[in-house]
Amino acid sequence: MKKAVFLDRDGVINEVLSDRVKFVNRPKELYFLPGVPEAIKKLNAFFDYIFVVTNQGGVGLGFMKESQLQNIHDYMIAELNKKGAIIHEAVYCPHKPKAGCACRKPNSKLIENLSQKYDIDLQQSYMVGDTDTDIIAGKKAGTKGVYLGKSDPLADAVFPDLITAADWIIKDATSRESRI
């Protein structure tokens, strides 16, 4: 089975609620956070897959069409690719925040679907996010949870940014591998 890192998008990969952009509704509004391409590149060297798993309620609320969201993800993947950072697939929940769907984080359906599609060992994988819902989704699926921010009692580790988290994830995965 393969190993993967699942990344939330807004607040992990790109700016959101910043001085430059409130929400990302078109490709030109996607600004990578510092160190993100380098972090993904590091993770690519160790993990079989890197995925983006994101709630995008703006689609369900009518702020953007699903085709616009796909354009944003295509742009994000292409721009990261130019820097040698590979995202294998970006999946999303397009439903309204309180729609009660199975795919919206904190539910784990998006992670589980990717796991089945790509033959992922979730116990050897990681979910990285900047909200409790990201960490809970990862835990429900069986991954370790890495929180980006100040603190999260549910997370296995907490870091200020993805580049710092990437180093720990690789070190942790390496030590787990040596114990198997």
N, C-alpha and C positions, 0 to 999 in steps of 0.2 A: 504494500500500500504506500501511497505518496503522502508527503507532508506539505502543509500549506500555511500561509498567513492570510487571514481575512482582515481587510482594512475598511473601516468606516471612511466615508469620503469627506464631508464637510467638517472642518476642525481637526482633521487628521492629515489629509492630503492637501487641502486647499483652505484659503481664508473664507470665513463666513462671519457675518456680523462685525466686520472690521470697518475702518475708516474708508477703505476703497470700495467695499462691496457688502451689501446686506445679505442677499441671497444670490446664488448663481443661477441665472435664468437663460444665459447664452454663453457660448464658448469664451468670448472676450472678457467675461466676468470671472473666469476661473484663474486664480492666482495661487501658485504653489506656495506652501509654507516653506520656510528655510530648511534646507537639508533633505527635503522629501525625495527628489530623484536619487540622491546618493544613498539614502536609507533603503529605498526599494531595490536599487542595484545590489547593495550588500545582501539583502534578503534573497534576491534572485540567485546569488552564488551558493546559497545553502539550502533553500527550499525548492521543491518541485514546482509549486504554483504560488502566485500572489493574486488574490482576488479583491475586488471592491464590493462591499455589501452595504447598501445605503437605503435609508428611508427617504423617499422623495414625495412627500405629501402634497407638494406644490402642483403636481400633476392632477391628483384627485380634487384639489381645491380650485383647479382651473387657472393657475398662474402660468402654466406652460403645458404644451402638448407633449405626449410621450416621444414624438419624433424630435422635438427640441432637446429633450433630456438625452436621447440617444446621440444627438450631435455633440452635446457637451461631453459625454463619455468617450465618443470617438476622438474628439479633440484632446481630451486628457490623456488617453492611451497613446495617441500619436506623439504628443509633446514629450511624454515621459520616455517613449521609445527612442526619440531623437537623442536622449541623454543616456541611453543604454539601460533604462529601467523598464522592465516588462511587467505589465498587468495582463494576466491571462484572460480574465473576463470581469466585467462589471455587471452586477445584478442589483435590482432595486425593487422596492415596494412602492408602487405609484398611488396607493390608496390614501384616502383622507386619514388624518391622525386617529380619529376615533371610529374608524370603519369596522374594527373588530376582525380584521383579516388574519390569516395564519402567517403571512409573510412579513408583516411589519415587526421590526425589532421592538420589544424584547423577545418576540417569538423567534424561533431558530430555523424556520422552514427554508429560508434562502441559503443558509449555511449548509443545512442538511442536503438540499437539492444539489449544491455544488459538490458536496462530499460524495454523493452517489454517482454523479456524472463523471467525476474525475478520479474515483477510487481513492479518496482521501482518508487517512487515519486521523480522525479528529482528536484523539488523545495525544497525538504528536504534533498538533497544530495549535495556532494562536489566533485570537480575535483581538484586534487593536481598535480602541474607540475612545471618544471623549465624553461619553455619557454612560450612565448606569445601564440604559437600555442596550447598548453595545455589549457591555460586559455580561449582562444577564443572558443575552442571545447566545454568546459564545459558550457560557457555562451550560446552558440548556443543551447545546449541541455536543458538549464534551470537550471543548478546547480550553486552553489556559486563557485568562483574560488580562490584557495589558491596557491600562488606563493612561491617557495623556491628559495631564492636568495637575491639580494640587494633591488630591487624595480621593480614594474610592475604596471603602472597606471590602467590597466584593472582588476586587482585582487581585491577581497574583503578583502584580508589579505595577508601579506608578512611575511615570517619567514625564518631563516637561514637553518632549517633542519626539517625533518618529525616529530621528537619527540616533538619539540616545537609547530609545527603546529597542531599535534594531540590534545594537551591540549586545544588549542583555538577552534578547530573544535567541540570537545565534549561540551565545554562551550557554544559556539554559538548555536549548535543544541539543547542543553538543554533549553537555553533561548527562542529559537524559539518555542519549544514544549510547554513551559509554557504559551506562548501568544496565542496558538491555542485553 
